[in-house]
Amino acid sequence: MKIGLEIHVALPTKSKLFCGCSTEQVDTPNINICPICMGFPGSKPSLNEEAIILAKSIANILNCKIRDKISFVRKVYFYPDLPKSFQITQLQESIGYEGLIIIDKGKRINIRRIQIEEDPAKIIRSEEYSLLDFNRSGIPLVEIVTEPDITSEEELTSFIFTLKARLYYLGIDIDREIKADLNISLGKERVEVKNVTGTKNLLEAARYEIERQTELISRGIEPTKETRSYDEKERKTKASREKESDEEYGYIYEPDLPEYNIKNYSIRETVDPIEKAKELAEKHAYNPKIILEAIAFDRYALDLIERNEEKYNFNSLMQAIMEIKRFKIDNIDDLSLKMLLEEIEGGFQIDKDTISSIIKHEKVKHSDFSQEGIDNGIREFIEKNPDILRRYIKNKKLADYVAGEIIKRYKAKPKEVLKRTIEILNSMTGQK
C-alpha cells in the first residue's frame, strides 16, 4: 500500500494573497472582493509578505530546504470558480522542498515540496443552479505535497496528527478548512481522491478506498487509474472527472510577479509539541504520550507545565492539568493550581464543582482565607446542595459534614469553619 497526500492549508493572514481584501470569514457572499480576486481583465497582483513569512515558517517546521528565491506560475484550467482561467501557484521554484516528518515508531514521511498558491472561489450548488462566492477567492494557501511513503491507515492518522500539532503551534487555525487530495494505490495503478475537506473525512475516505481496492484485488481485478471524489453523506468515494495532466495545465511563468528574494524574510519561532513532550518525559520520567495528549493542541496547558514543573511533584501536576482539560477550565491561576494540587495529593475526589469552587474562592480574597472567604465557601456549598437545609432542620449534626467539606477545600481552621457553618445554617433555616 502506498499513500501520498497533497494538503492545502489556509494561512491566517489578514488580507488575501495578491490583494488587500480581508480574509475574515463572513456569511454574506461577495463582500470581501475587488477586481484582483474577481479576476477582472487588467488587474495586477501584489504579493502579501505575511503569507511568505508563514509559508517559510511551515517549511522550516517540516524540515524542508528553503529556497532563497521563489517564483510563481499560472496553472491554466477552465472552471467556474476561476474566472481568469488560471490559478497563480508555484512549480519548480516552490518555497520549500525535500522535507521530512517523523511519526510514530520512527517512520519517516518525506515531503516533496511546499508551495504557495491562491484559493479559488466557492461554488454553492443546488439541483437547479450553481452560485459563486468570491469571498474565498485569493485567500493564501500552502500546499504540502508528500512522497507516497504512508503505508497504512495507522501511519496516515499519525501523520495528520503530527502535522496538525505542529501547525497549531505556528498559529495556524486547525478549525479552518483543510483540504486534501488523497493518492492511494494497493495495486499497480494510483487512484486519486480529490478535494476531501476536513481531516475526519480524509481518514474515512482513505479507509473506504483501502477496503474498495482490497475487495477488487481479492476478486482478481486490478484497480484502475482514476480520479474519484468523496461523498460525505454516503461516506464513500465515487468515480469523478479525469484529472488534467501537468502537460494539460500549460504552466507558464506569471508575468505580473517577479522572482522574489526571500533569504532575509524571518521565520516565526515555534514549539514542536512532539519533541517538547519527549523532552519533558525524559526529564521527569513520565509517559510522553500523556504529556503529548495534554499539550498537542493546548498552548495554555504547556504554559502551566513550564511555569510549574520545578515547583510541584510532576505526577501531581500532570494529573491536575488533565483534570483542568477534562472540565475545560481555562482561567485557573497559580494559586488556584496550588490549591487543586493540594486536593489531588490529599486524595480527594476531583470534579468540576471542586475546581470551580477553588477558582471562585481564590477570586474572592486571593490568598487571604478570611471570614468573608469562608462564609462565601459555605454558602456556595449549600447552594449547590439545597437538600442540606431540609435535612439540617431534622439533624443538626449535618453541620459537621458541611464544615468538613469546607475544611477539605479551603484548608481553613476547623473550629472557625464549624462555628460559621452552624451560624449560617441556622440563619438560613430560621433555627436558633
Buried (B, 14 or more C-beta within 10 A) or exposed (E): BEBBBBBBBBBBBEBBBBBEBBBEEEEEBBEBBBEBBBBEEEBEBEBBEBBBBBBBBBBBBBBBEBBEEBBBBBBBEEEEBBBBEBBBBBBEBBBBBEBEBBBBEEBEBBBBBBBBBBBBBBEEEEEEEEEBBBBBBBBBBBBBBBBBBBEEBEBBBBBBBBBBBBBBBBEBEEEEBBBBBBBBBBBEEBBBBBEBBBBEBBBBBBBBBBEBBEEBEEEEEEBEBBBBBBEEEEEBBEEBEEEBEEEEBEBEEBEEBEEBEBEEBEBBEBBBBBEBBBEBBEEBEBEBEBBBBBBBBBEBBBEBBEEBBEEBEBEBBBBBBBBBBEBEBEEBEEBBBBBBBBBBBEEEEBEEBBBBBBBEBBBBBEEEBEEEBBBBBBEBBBEEBEEBBEEBEEEEEBBEBBBBBBBBBBEBEEEBBBBBBBEBBBEBEEEE
